[in-house]
Amino acid sequence: MAKKSSRLQFGLVCTVCNKQNYVVEKNKINTTEALKLMKYCNKCKKHTEHKEKKKLD
């Protein structure tokens, strides 16, 4: 039987064009606030801030 993990999957959405570019995992116990990362966006063709979307199933 599989263990219940404390890690959750989230999508990262570009704040400029609202395109979901990345899927990441985070530990819900250690990281309680929403993620904000500078990542490359294919649509914008530059590094922009990406925010955490919602939990993926």
Secondary structure, 3 states (H helix, E strand, C coil): CCCCCCEEEEEEEECCCCCEEEEEEEECCCCCCCCEEEEEECCCCEEEEEEEEEECC
